[in-house]
Amino acid sequence: MTETADKPAAPRRLALATVDLRFTMALAVLFGGVAFTVRDDGIAYMLSLIMVWAIFAIGYDLAFGTAGILSFGHAAYFGLGAYGATWAMLRFGLPFSVGLVVAAAFGGLTGIVVALIGRRVTGLYFSLLTLMLAELVSIVMLTRLRDLSGGVDGIAGIPRPSFMAIDFFANGNFVWIVLGLFVAVILGVAVLRRSPLGQAFQGLRQNPVRLEQLGLNLGRLRLAAMGISGAVSGLSGALLASLMMYASPQLLSWKLSGDVLIMTLLGGSGTLLGPILGVAFFEVLKEVLAAYTDHWYGVLGVIFIVGTIFMPKGLAGVVLRRWRRA
């Protein structure tokens, strides 16, 4: 009886994942359409900012929503990615594309190191360990490595790419680079989620005991999940540094780890669409609330609590549920 009931589950999940990807790509097309039709520098900057944060949230959700690893320290991968790209471009004169690779490497390796340090703990203990290690990295960058990080002043003048005499210092041009990488990350993560490794990540979240009984090494799976998640987070950090043309130790702050968790939960974890919707909702609401009150974080906190009560699967859950009913 259980076997019969389970048979349609796989096709149903596949159909849902396909719809999730289609909605996500439709959002990317919408972003591109807005960037093409509304030739406004401020709009282009806002779109770029949303897509950069969305890449960060997608990377975070690889660990959280897909592999079931709750992390409070993803700002470390994000910030080190930003600094890795900054050092590569400013200190060594490497091109923008190489800076992105360096950023992904910094974020991915840091994620692997954190997973190695915490290989003997799981659950909330691992989550607290990630917070502690991320804060340690932030403090070291502010104090011991302030000559490299710029200390509280940070590093300004981070370059943008140069290609075929196109002025990428104009936000209207730079947004297309961000959009291209945004789409690449979406497609890459979609392929990963459907691959055997991605299925193993989901098994790690749903039933780690059964995975272990099947002979899979849970420690190596956690290493892979944290490494890939860290690499995507590092890539987004590099993009933000280039977008703002500035990097500071604030990019390593625990507040950023909290923000990306809130964005992911608001949008709906375990989906591609959710983190993007969560980021867009968070950023737009922040801009609106900040115009009326300095205490916008408190208002946002109330909205987050209400949202998690009435929309436990986030905004994406509402969208996908309505599609299933249609």
N, C-alpha and C positions, 0 to 999 in steps of 0.2 A: 504493500500500500504506500509506504514511504517512497519506494523507488518510482512508482507511477506518478506520485505527486511531485517528485523532484524533476521529472523529465522536462516539463515545459519551463522550468525555472531558468535554465541556461539560455534558451532562445529569448526569453522575456528580458533577462539581464542584458543580453547583447542588443536587443532592440532599444532598450532604455539608454544604453551607452551610445548607440548610434544617434538617437534623438538628441542626447546631451551634446554630442559633438556638433550636430547640425545647428542647434541653437547657439552654441559657442562661436562657430564660424560665422553665423549670421550677425552676431555682435561685432566680430572683427570687420566684416563687410560694412556694417553700420558706422564703425569708427572711421574706416577709410573713406566712406561717403561723406561724412561730416568734415573730415580733414580736406577733402577735395573741393567741396562746395562752399564751405565757410572759410574763406581765406583771412582768418583772424589769428594774430600771433598768440593772443591769450588763450583762445580756444585750442589751438594746436598744442600749447604747453600743457593745458589741463588734460587733453586726451593722452599726451605722452606720459604724463604723471600717472594717470589711471592705468595705462597699460603696463608701465614699469612696476607699479604696486601689484597689479594683477599677476605678473610673472612671478613676483615674490610669493604671493599667496598660493599660486599653483604649485610652486616649489615646496612651500610649507605643507600643503595638503598632500603631497606625495608621501611625506612621513606621517602626517596626522590622520588624514582621511582615508588613505589607501593602505598604509602599513600599520596604522593604529598606534603610532609612537607620538605621545604628547610631549612637545618640546617647548620650554620657556626661554630658549637661548638662541633662536634662529637669527636674531639681530647680529650675532657674532659672525655668521657666514655672510650675511648681507653686507655688514660694514667692512669685513676683511676683503670681500670681493671688490668693494668700492676702492679701498686703499691699494689693493693689488694692481688694479687697472691704472690707478693714479700714478703709482711708483713706476710701473712699466712704461707709461707714456711720458711722464715728466722727467724721471731720473735717467731712463735708458733710451728715450727717444723712439720707442717702439710704436708701430701704427695702432690705430684704434682696434682693428680686428684682433691683433695679438693681445692687446690689453683685455679684451673680452675673454679670451682663452685663459689668460693668467688669472682673471677674476674668478672664472668657473673653477679653475684648479685650486685656488686659495680656499674658496667656499667648500668644495668637495673634500679636499684633504682635511680641513678643519672638522667637517662633519664626521669623517672616518675616525679622526683622533678622539673626538668626543665619544663616539660609539665604542671605541676600544677602551677608553678609560671607564666607561659605564657598562662594560660587558657583563658584569656580575650582578647588576641591579636592573629591575624593570619597573613599569608602572609609575606611580607618583615619585618614587625615589629617583628614578632616572630623570624625570621631568625637573625635579629640584636640582639634580646634579647639572643638567644643562644650563639652568639659570645661574648657578654658582660659577660655572666655568666661563659663561658669557660675560658675567660681571667682572671676573678676573681679567679676561682679555681687555675689556673696556678700561679698567683701572690701569693696567700695564700700558695701554696705548696713550692714556692721558698723562702718565707719570714717567715711567722708565723709557718709553719710546716716543716722548713728546717731540724730539728732534725729527723723527720720521713722520709722525702723525700731524704735526703742527700744533699739538696741544689743544687748548680750548679755542684757539683761533682757526684751527683747521688748515686746509690747503686750498687756495683759490687758483683760478686760471687753468682748470683741467680742460684739455682740448677736446674738441669734437672731431669727427673724421673729416678727411679731405679726399674728395674723389671727383675727378672730371670737372674741376673748377666750380663745383656746386657749393653754395654757401650754406653749410650745415649749422652755422651759428644762428641762422634764421630758424625759429621753431617750426615754421611751416614746411621746411625741408627735412629737418631732423625727425619729425614725427613719422616719416615714412620708413626710416631705419628702425625705429622702435616698433612700428607696426609689423614690419617684416620679421623681426625677431620674436615678436608676440605670437604671430601665426606659426612660426617654426617651433616654438616651445609648445603651443597647443597641440600641433600635429605629433611632435615627438612624444609628449606625455600620453596622448591618445594611443599611439602605437605601443608604448611601454605598458600601459594598463591592460592591453589585450594580449601581451606577450606572456610566455610561461613565467618569466620573472615577475611581471606585474600581477599575475594570478597568485603567485607565491606570496607577494606582498599583501594581497587581500586576505589570503589564508592566515597570514601572520596576525592580522587584525581580528579575524573572525574566530579562528580555532587553532592557536599555536600548538596545543597539545597534539592535535591530530597531525599537523605538519611534522612534528618531531617523530611521531610514530611512523610516518611515511619515510623517514630517513633524511629529511632536510635539516640542514644546519641553521638553527634560528639565529645564532650569533652572526653568521655570515650574511644572512638576509637583512638583519638590522644594519650591519655595516654598509651593505649596498644601498639600502633605503636612505640612510643618513647621508651617504656620499653623494648620491644623485640629487637628493633634496638640497643639500648644501651647495652643490654646483649650480643648480638653477637659481638659488637664492643669491649666490655670489655674482652671477651674471646680471641679475636685476640690480644689485648694488652698484655695479659698474655703470649701468645705464643711467641710474639716478645721479651718480656723481658727474657723468658727462652732461646730463640734462641740466643740472643746476650749476655745472662748471665749478663745483665746490664739494669737498669732503671733509668731515670732521668726526671726532670720536662720538658725537651724538648719534651717528648712524649705528653705533654698537650698543645703544642704550636698551635696557630691558623694556622700556616703553614701546619700542618698535616690535619687540617680540609679542607684547600684549596686543598691540594694534593688529598685527597680522592674524593672530588667533581670533580676535573679535570679527575681523573682516571675513575670515573663513567660515566661522559659525553663523554669522548673519546671512551669508550667501548660501551656505549649505556645503558641508564637507563631504568628501567622497565623490564629488562630481567635478567636471571641468567648468561648467557654467557657474557653479556656486561661488568660487573665489572671485570671479570677475564681477558678478552682480554685487557681492559683498563689498568689494573695493569701490565700485562706482557709487553705491549707496553711501558708504562711509565718507568718501571724499566730497561728494556733492552736499551731503548733510552737514559735514564739517564747515564747508564754506558758507552755507546758509546760516547755521547757528552762530558761527563766529562773528557774523555781521550784527548780531543782536545781543550777544552776551559773551563775556570773557570766561564764563563757566560752561562752555559748550561740551566739555568732556563729561561733566556730570549729567547733562541732558542726554547725551549720547549713551551714557551708561544705563539710564532708565529705559531708553528705547531698546537697547540691547537685551535687557532683562525681559521686557515685555515681548520682544521678538522671539526669544528662545522659548518662552512659555507657549505662545500661540502659534509659532512656526518652528517646531523643533528640528525640522529638516531644512530650515532656511528658505530664502527666496527661491532658490532653484527647486526645492521640494514642492513649493506651490506651483511653479511653472510646469514641472514635469507631471505632477499629479493631475493638473487640468488637461494636459495633453492626453494622458491615459484615459480620462473620462470622455474625451472628445471622440 
